[in-house]
Amino acid sequence: MSSNNYSQSSLSMNNGLKKPPQVEVVMVPFPAQGHLNQLLQLSRLISSYNIPVHYVGTATHNRQAKLRIHGWDPLSTANIHFHEIPTPNFLNPPPNPNTLVKFPAHLQPSFNSAAKLRGPVSALLRVISNESKRVVIINDSLMGEVIQDFVKLPNAEAYTFHSVSAFCTFFFMWESKGKPFPVNHKSLEVLTPMNGCFSREFIEFIRNQHNYIKLCSGRIYNSCKAIEAPFIDFLAKEEISENKPQWALGPFNPLTISNQRHKCIEWLDKQIPNSVIFISFGTTTTFSLEQIKEIAIGLENSKQKFLWVLRDADKGDVFDEKTRRKIELPKGFEERMKEKGLVVRNWAPQLEILGHFASGGFMSHCGWNSCMESMSMGVPIAAWPMHSDQPRNAVLITKVLKVGLMVKEWDCRDHGRFVTSLMVEKAVRMLMAAEVGHQMRKRASEIAAAVRRSMAEGGATRMELESFIAHITR
């Protein structure tokens, strides 16, 4: 589809309206699951104020976002319009399970292809600009290049969305700006270095995209002061914010959810409260068969109930089933564990699992979606970070908020290739069967309660959201 045809096709969205809307929001997510999900969840919050939201991406990634959403149906919300740009051609290799560096470098061709959305996105922005009083673009910080042409429109403004924690964002900016002011916070004593978190090519990609942040009118975070107050305040300092406003609007995910009745939910229904550890390492982690065997042995020896989502990292096109690996577990494992655990080998409804009464712990890679969902549901974390922001999220979870424990410290990632079965067993037992785990569960429940108060009418996060809505509809 050409840009012109694409632009004309979007004109139909206001057919039947008595007058053009005053403000329309355009969401431009980055094409990776953790990023797609967050801006689709934010679309729900903004559309609830009767503001039209346009969610823009390739046909493949929009389909992925809609299929995997948790806790609500995006197709039932009339104010959210999906604009599907033809998916550019890109190499779509499978993940490498045997690499020592766990950053998903196989996704880089998909990331690079996102730059091809600039033309279609610019065309859509021109159409919406002609139809409304104001166009408000909310773009992932890794999509700055794609939305840059908004500056040519007299009634458009952009807000950069940071998909990682305020903790990670602040320290990244503070360090990159040469530590412009002293930070008196205990987290400095345990702050993890960023060595080994990214591939060289992705670091260059980040640098290029962040060049466009200077064009934005403000910043948005999927966080809240109930969780990250000190770091949200640090981000507001002039040396970091450059006097641009910011809004912490999280958690974006629903706090009240309707279960999808996936087979794993039916299994959880039969368990007692807080008795099951949920094990999932997100959409960008791939383990070797040797590491999977160690996890399995550790789970078996822990004698604890578990729900294990066992799957490889996403490919750039998740609907391409070619070269998908068959993952083997130790012989007889699933038969021996049929009373103790459940292994799920495809997509599972994580938010519903974490919100279930039977879930008492979460072994996680500490992607920020997973952290926010776990904390908002009051579930403590056994942290096993792999790459990107995850090591610092793990520090936030375990050392600052104290709602989790480390399976293996990031600084020890090169000391032995595997996390051993003994390390897995110890972490599971501590979280699920020891007093320290009970205290972490209590602390996680307190944070979840504070988050719910914050999201309720009159709460700090609700007021922050209303402030943002008032700002863009001014």
N, C-alpha and C positions, 0 to 999 in steps of 0.2 A: 504494500500500500504506500503510495507516495505521501509526502508531507501535506500536499494540498488536499488530497482526498481525506487524509486523516483529520485535517483541520475542519473540513466541511462536515465530516461525520459527527464531530462533537457538537455541532450546532443544534442537534436535535434534543439535547439534554434539557433545554428550557421550554420545549414545546408545551403549550397549555398553561404556562404561568402567566398571570395577569401583568406582571411587570418583572424586569430583570432583578435578580437578587442584588443586595447592596454589597455583600462580600462573598467571595468564593475562595475556598482553600484548595490548594493543589499539593498533594503529598508526592514526593519523589524519593522512594526508598532505594537503598543499595541492594543489589540482587544476591543476597545471602539470607538464609532462613531467619537468623536472629534479628536481622535488620528489617526484613519484610514484615515480620510479625509485629515489631514494636510500632511501626508507623500505621499499620492496619488497626492495631488496638487504639492508637491515638485518634484515628479517624472516627471510631465509634464515639469517643468522648466528645469530640468537637461537633460531630453531626447531631448529637443530642440537644444542641442549642439551636437547632433548626438552621444550621449553616451548611450549604452544599459542600461536599468534600469530593475531590477528584483524585483518585488513587491511580498513579501513572506508572506503568512498567511494561516489560515485554509480556507477550501472551503467555509464555511459559512460566515466568515468575509470578504473574498475577494469579494464574491457576494454582500454583504452588501455595501462595499465601492464603487463598480462599479455602483450599482443601485442608490446610493444617491449622486453621484458626481454632483457638480453644475457648469454650464457654459461651459462645454466641454465634449467630449465623449472619455473616456480613451481607448476604443476599436478601435478608429480611429488612434491612435498613434502607429506606427509600432515598435518603439523603447522601448515600455513598455511591459514586459513579466510578466504575472501573474503565480505564482507557488502556486498551491493549495494543501496544506497538508490536509489529512483527518482530519475532526474535532474531537478532543478528546471528549469522553463522559464527561459531567459535569451536575450537578444539574442546572435546569433552572427555578427557582421560579419566580413568578410575583412580581412586586414591591408592597410595602406596602404603601397605600395612607394615612394611619393614623399615621405613625410614626412621632414623633416630630423632630428627627434628620433626615435631608433630604439626607444625604450621601447614595448613592444607594448600600447598603450592599448586596442586592440580586444579584448583579453582581460579587461578590467575587469568587464564584466557577468558573465562566468563566475566571476571571483574573488568578486564580491559575492554571487553565488548560493550560495556555500559556506556562508554563515551559516545557510541553511535546513536544514543538516544537524544543527543543534543538537538538535532534538527527537528524531529517530531515533537519533543517537549516544547521547544521554542514556538513552533506553529500552534500548539494547543494553547500556550499562554497568550498568544496574540488574540486568538478567538475569544477566550474568556475575558481578556482585558476589554474587548469591545462590548461585552455583554453585561459587565458588572461595574459597580462603583470602584471596587478594590479587589485586586488579586493578591492573595497571601500564599506564598510558597513556603512549605516546610520541607526542607531537603535534608537527607542524611548528610553528615559532614563529609562522606566519601563520594558525594554526587555533586560537588561544587562546580565542576567543569560542565556538567550537563545543564545546569540551570542559569549559567552566567548571563545569558541574553536577556534576562528579565530587566536588566538595567536600562534597556531601550524603551521600556513601557512606562508611561507616565504615572500609572496607577497600580504598579506592582511593587511588592516588598517581599523580602525573603528572610526566613528564620532558620538558622542552622540547628539541626537536631543531632545531639551527641548520643550514640547508642550505648555507651559504656557508663560505668558508675561515675558519680561526681568525684569520688576518691581518685580514680584512675585519670580522669580528665584533668583535674586540678594538678596533680603531680606531673603529668606529662607537660602541661602548659608552663607550670612553674619552673621545671627543669629546662625546658626549651627556651625560656625567656631569661635564662641565667640566674634563676633564684632571686627575683627582684626584691623580695622582702623576707625577713626571717619567719619561719614557721615554728611555733612553739606547740607541738602536738606529739603525743607519744608514738604516733604511727611512723614518725621519721626513724625511730629506733629499729623498726622491723620492716621498713620499706624494701621491697624486692627489686633488684636491678632488672632492667628490661632485656638483658642479654638473652638471645635465643628465642625471643618471643615472636619474631616476624622473619620472613624471608627478605633478602635484600631488595628484590623486585617490588615487594609489597610496601616496604618502607618508602621507596621512591614514589610509589602510587599514592600513599598517604600524603607525602610532602606536596605533590602536585595538586591534589584535591583541596588541601588546607590553604593553598594560596588564595582561594576564592572566599574564605571565611570573612575577609575584610569587607565584602559586599553586603553582608547580612545586617539586618536591623536588630538582631538579638539572638539569644540562644535558648534552646529547650532541652531539658533533661528528663529521663525516665527515672526519677528518684523523688525523694521527699525528705523534709527535715526530720521526720520521725525516725529516719534511718541514717541520713548523712548530713545533718545540720552543719557541723564544722566545715565540711568541705564545700558545701553549697555557699556558705558565707565566704570562704576563701576565694571561690570563683567569682564572687561579686566585687572583689577588690578591684580598684581602678587599673592596677598594673596588669591584671588578667582580663577583665571584662572590657577594658577600654571605654568605660562608661556606657556600654550598651546594656539594655535590660536583659534579664534572664528569668526563666520560669521553670521550676521543678514541679512537674505535673504528675509524677508517678505515684503508685504503680499504674501502668496503663491497663494491665489485665483486669478482668472483672474479679470482684471479691466474692460475689455470689454466682455460682455456676450451676448449669444444668448438665447432668451427666449424659454422655453419648451412649452409654450402655455397651461400650467395648467389652470384649470378653475379660479383659483384665479388671475392669470395674466389678463385674459379677464375681470374680475370684476374690477381690478385696472385700466385698460385702460379707464374705464368710469368715473373715479374720477378726480378731479382737482389736480394740483401739490401740494405736501407737505400736503395733507389733511387727510391722513390715518395713524393711528398708528398701527404698526405691533406688535402682541403679541405672543411670543413664548418663552418657557422656556427650550428648548434643549431636549436632549435625555436621561437625567438622573434625571428628575424632575417628581414627581407624587404628585398631590394634592388630599386632601380629597374632598368629595362632598360639604361639608360646605364651604371650601375655594373657590372652583369653583363658588359657588353661590355668594360669596362676590365679586369676580372678575366681574361676569356678571352684578350684580347690579351697581357696580362702573362704568363699561363701559356704561351702559344704561344711568345713571345719568350724565355722562360727556358730553353727547350730541355730541361726536366726532365720526368721521368715524373710523372703526377699521377692521382689518383682524386678526383673532384669531386662531392660531393653537392649538387645544385642543386635547391632547393625553397624555397617560401615558408614563413613562420612558420605554426605551428599556428593553427587557429581554436579557439575554446573547446570546440567539439565536433569532434574531428578526423575523425569519420566522416561529417560533412556535406560532400559533394563539390560542392554548389552554389557557384557563383561562384569556383571554383578557376581560377587564371590559367594560361594557357599561356605558359611562359617561352621566349623566342626567344634563340638564340645567334647570333653573327655568321655570315653565310652561308658554308657550307662548313667551319665550324670542326670539327665532329665527324668529318667525312670526312678532313680534313687531319691530325687528331690521333689517328686510330684506332690507330696504332702507338705513340703516346706516352702517351695518356691514356684514361680512361674517365669518362663523365659518368653519374651515377645520379640519376634524377629522383624517386625516392620514398625511403621509409625504408630505411636501410642499417645493418648491424650494426656500429656504431662500435667497440665493445670488441674484436670479432674483427679488425677492420681494423687497429686500433692494435697489437694483439698479433701481427700477422703479420710474418714476417721481412722482407718487402719494404718495410714502412713505415719511412721514415727521418725523417719530419717531419710536422707537423700545423699547417696554417693554421686558426686557431680564434678564435672570439669570446671564449674564456676563461670560459665558464660553469664552475662549480666541478665538476660531473660530468665535463666534458671534461678539465679540468686534472688531476683525480685519476686518471682513466683513462689519460691520456697519460703522467703521471709513473710510475704503477704499471707501465706497459708499457715505460718507458725511451725515450719518444719526445719530442724537443724541439719547441717550439711557436713558430710565427710568429704573434704575438698581434695581434688586430684586435678590440678590445673595442667593444661596441655600447651597453650600458646597464647599469643595476643594479649588481651587485657586480663586473661584468666588468673595468672599468678598474683597480680595485685588485687583482684577481686577476692582471691583466696585469703590474702593477708587481711583485707577488710573484714571478711566473714569470721576468721578464726582468731585474729590477734586484736582487732579493734572492737568489733561488735560482740565477739565471743559467743557466736551461735553456731560454732562448728569446730572441727578438728582437722588436722592435716593427715592425709593418707601418706603422702611423701612430700617433704619440703622441696620447693622449687630449686633452691640452692644445691640440692643433692641429686638433681636429675641426671647428672653424668656419672654418678657413683653407682654403677650397676645398671644394666640395660633395663631390667624389669622391676616393677613393683611386685614383690614376692607374695606368695599365698599367705605367708605369716603376717605380712604388713596389712594385707586386705582383711584377714581374720581379726587382727588386733583392732583395726579401725572400726569394723562392724560391731564387734563386741563392746567396745568403749561407747559407741554412739547409742547402741540399742539396749545394752544390758548392764551398763555400769552407772554409778551415781553421777559421774561427770556428764554422761549423755543425758541423764534426767535433768540436770541443771541447765544444759544447753537447750533442751526442749522447753523448759520453763521460760528461759530467756527469749527464745524464738516466739513463744506464744505471747509474751509481753510486747514484743516488737509488732507482731501481727495485730494485736489489739490497738496499739498506738497508731498504726497505719490506718486501721478502720475508722478510728476517731478522726484522723486527719482528713479522710475522704468523705466523712459525713457532713451534712449541712452545717456551716459555721466552722468547720475544721480548716486547718492551715492549708492543706493541699487543695481542698475545694475552693477556698478563697483565692489561691494562686491560679487555679484554672479559670475562675470567673474574672480575675484580673487580666489574664491573657485574652479571654473572649472580649472583654470590654475594650482592650487595647486594639484588637484587630477590627472591631466594629465601631470604632470611635467616629 
